[in-house]
Amino acid sequence: MNRNQVLPQVELSADPGALRRIDFCAPQSYLGAGFLKISELPRLAEEASSVEPVDGFDWQIKTYFVDSPGSEPRQMLELGLKGRIHLVCQSCLQDCGLDLTQESRFVMVATEAEADAFPMEDDQQEPLVASQHFDLLGLIEDEVLLSLPLIPKHPEGQCQPQTASFGGGGEVAESSEKPQNPFNILKNMKKN
């Protein structure tokens, strides 16, 4: 590729169906933005505790080529995500709306072997294998799933931990009632 060659820039459609087959092998760069509802991301929808009309993710993508010493220029992909999802708070077990923001940078490589050989020390960019039918929608969903907290919780001081006992139906036991000893059954068996 000629270093002075100007590559065409293709505007990506915001339609989720169009994002499933992007040709990253073509000598062109891409630019696009849009909004994806939670329902358009099926694996993410399984994680959501509830879905409100405003829930979903704004996405922005930009690809460009950078010179690589001793080889062809490398295609870079920058992905920005910002949105909201509702998960179950692990402190109070109630619905918890979480705002997430994720910035990712990838370098496009030709083969799986090249991706495996990519230096792991470079945590600023990850390798992606370019293809003529690249699933950009799947990449967006993967990045959102990876940005979810392991233990979702409300911000500090915004929830009350559950105090109901298990099996009690949420009712408070009377203090005059003495709890039954679980070993009484064994004691009675020994007597017989």
N, C-alpha and C positions, 0 to 999 in steps of 0.2 A: 504494500500500500504506500502510495506517495505521501510523504509527510505534509506536503502543501495542499493535498487534496481536501476539498471541502465536502464533508459527508452530509447527506440529506438528514433532516430531523423530522421524525414521524410523531404526530400527536396521537397519543393513545386514547381510545374510547373509554368512557367511564362505565360502560356496560359490563357487568360481571362475566357474561358469556364470551365477550371479546378478549378478556384478560386471560383466558385459558390457553390460548395458542399464539404466543408472541415469537417472532423469528429473530432470535438473538444471534444468528449466524450471518445475517445480512449486514453489509457494510453501511450501517445507518445508526443514528442515535435516536433515543426515544425521550419523550417528555409527556407527562400526564398527571392528572389529579382527579379525584372523585370521592364519593362517599359510599361505603358498603354497610348495609344494615346487618344486624346480627343474623337474621334469617338467611342471608346470602352466604354465610360462612357456617356450614353445617357442623363441623367439629367444634367450633366456638359456641354455637347455639346449644350444644349438649352440656357445656360447662356453665352456661348462664342460669341463674336461679329464677330470674324473671326478665322480661324484655319490655322496655318502655319505648315509645315512638322515637325518642331522641337517641336511643342507644345505637351504637355503631361506630365506625371508624373512618375518618378522613385519611386518605392516602395521597402521597405525592411520590412520583418516581422521575428520576433523571438518569440517563446514561450518557457516557462520553468516553472518548478514547484518550489514553495517556501513552506517551512514548515509553518503551521498555528497552533498556540497553541490550543490544545484540539480538533482538527479535522484533517481531511485528508489534505494533501498538496494542495495548490491552484495553479491553472494554470494561469500564467501571459502571456499577449500578448503585445509585443512592436511593434509599427508600425511607420515607418519613411517615410515621403513623401517629395519629392522635384521636382518641375517642373515649367512649364510656361503655362499661359493661357492669351488670349486676351479678354478684356472686354471694354465696352464703358466708357471713362473717363467722369465723371460727371461735369468737369469744361469746357472742350473744345468740348465735344461730338464727339471726334475722337477715333480711335482705340488705345488701351493702353495695351502693353504687361506687364504682372505682373509675377514676380518670387515669388513663394510661397514655404515655408518650414514648415513642421508640424511634430511634434513628439508627439505621443500619447501612453499612457500605460493603459491597461485594465486588470481587474481581471475576470476570467471566473467563473460564478456561475451556479448552477443547475436549478433554477426556476426563473420565473418572480417575485414571492413573495420575494425571496432572493435578487434579484436586487433592488426591491422597498425598502427593509429594509437596503440596503447598506448605510453606513454613508455618508451624503452629505458633511461633512466637509473635506473629503478626496478628494481634487481636483487634486491630483497627479495621481489618477487612477479612471477609471469609470467601473462599472459592465457591463458585457455582458453575456447573457444567452447562455451557450454552447449547441450545438446540433450536431447531426450526419450529418446534411446537412447545415452547417453554410455558409452563403453567404459572403465570405471574399471580393469579388469584390464590393458588396454593401457597406460594411464597409469602404473600401478605398474611394469609391465615396462620401459617407457621410462625411468623414473627410476632403476631398478636398473642398466640398461645404461649410462646416462649417468654413474653413479657409479663404474663400473669403471675401474681405473687403465689408462692407455695402455700402460704397460710394467709388467706384474705381476712382483713380485719378493718373495722371502722377506724377512723383517725382517733388518736388518744382522747379518751374522755367522752366519746360520743355514743357509747353503747353500755348496756348493763349486762353482765354475765348472767346466764340462766341459773336460778336458785332452786328450781323444782327438782324433786328427787325422781329417780327413774321408777316407773311402775306406780307412782303415787297419783297419777292423773292430774298433777299440778296442785292437789289439795294439801294443805298444811296439816300434819298429824297433830292430834291433841297431845299436850305435854303430859297429861295425867296417864295416858296409855303407855304401858311398858313395852318396848320392842321385844318380839319373840326371839328366843335364842335358837339359832339354826341347828345347834347340836342336840337339842331335845329329842329329835327323831332318832339319832344314834343312841342316845341314852336309853330310850324306850326299847330299842331293838336289843340292846345288851341285856336288859332285864328279862326279856322273853326268851 
